[in-house]
Amino acid sequence: MNPSFRHEAQRAGSGGHQTPRPEEYPRSLILDLTSRCNLRCFMCNAHMEGSTVDPATFTDMPDEVFNWLQPLVARADIINLGGCGEPLFAGRILDRLAQIREWHRDAYLLTFTNGTCFSSREHTARLLPFFNEVHISLNGVGSYDRVMTGSRFPLIRRNLDFIREVRREMGKPETLVIGFIVMRRNLDDIVPAARLARELDASRIQYKSLWVFSRELQTESILQDPDLTRLAREQVRAAHTVGIPVECEMWPELNTRVSGNWGAHRLTQKLRPLRRRPPLVVRAGRMLRDDPRLFRERLIRFIGAYGRRFIGRPPRRDMSLPCHYPWRQVQVFENGDVFFCCEGETRIGNLLAEDFPAIWNSEEAWRYRDGLFSGHFYRDCARCKVIFRNRHEAYIKTGGNGQP
């Protein structure tokens, strides 16, 4: 008997609540194509400086696992290349991206990257057209070298210029986000990072809180120090004066109010009459003139993507739930392990051991769903920053170099 039906039958027979059933396949995917990374960033639990984890254990996703992703990719609306490794550092990354697009050319494809792989204009021009959205982890300006261990600010600044040039020319990705994890050592860079993001024509800057994996990171966390918290909040508020949309994880009330989806601020764009990046109509006209076949492909992809977004059937979900990930999303690691999200630490299955429908409807998966629906949160949900956004304890995690 399908576990989902068994759970519902048990609850119905006992007079309990009925947890909503998920979609047949998740609408959102997080894919870890590699666990390898070329940096050892100060705040990364897997690759942090001084980590006891053996780098030899980091690997790329083998073909055996990647091929199992086809039915998931084909049914997903959003595909996120992220995880513990640097996604664009994966072996045969261009081939992987082309295969994902072949499986689902209309999916909204995004990635979280440290930006070091955009080391030449030619390579940047090959990578960016695959993506609808790219998040660059900047995390500092003057403090960049002390946070992003293994990289140097002049190098990432050059790569960001490549991204800006290619994006203006090709219009891809449509959304460029500059990510900034706020901590003690980079507080003075909160506003300069916003200025740099505006200079790069980024869509927004995103401020996030530091996850605490060790005692050293605990001293860097601002949420446990009222004075640092007050200072950081003032700096984020000051970042609004730069003229770029701001998204803040710690204090959502400081988010820039933008109508519709996050993107370029319309007022700011109107104040720039001499835009270096040609309007969409101009770029489309040039494409139609130079490459009609590519124009037809992009037009079909555009119509398909926006048709599903505005006309397609919305996902079935209970809007009162504190989190919807177990009904609409999974994360697949390079070894085939399946999780619901990057916040959790408990796997629900492995693609090499069982079929995905069995994982999606497993006993472990339903324990998470039941807990969210009933309020008796299961395992990681009981201390998750998505559910308990205003509690600094939710940002304290185990692992890394020891207990915080």
Summary of the structure (lengths in Angstrom):
residues: 404
radius of gyration: 21.6
end to end distance: 43.7
largest distance: 67.0
contacts: 1268
relative contact order: 0.13
helix: 45%
strand: 12%
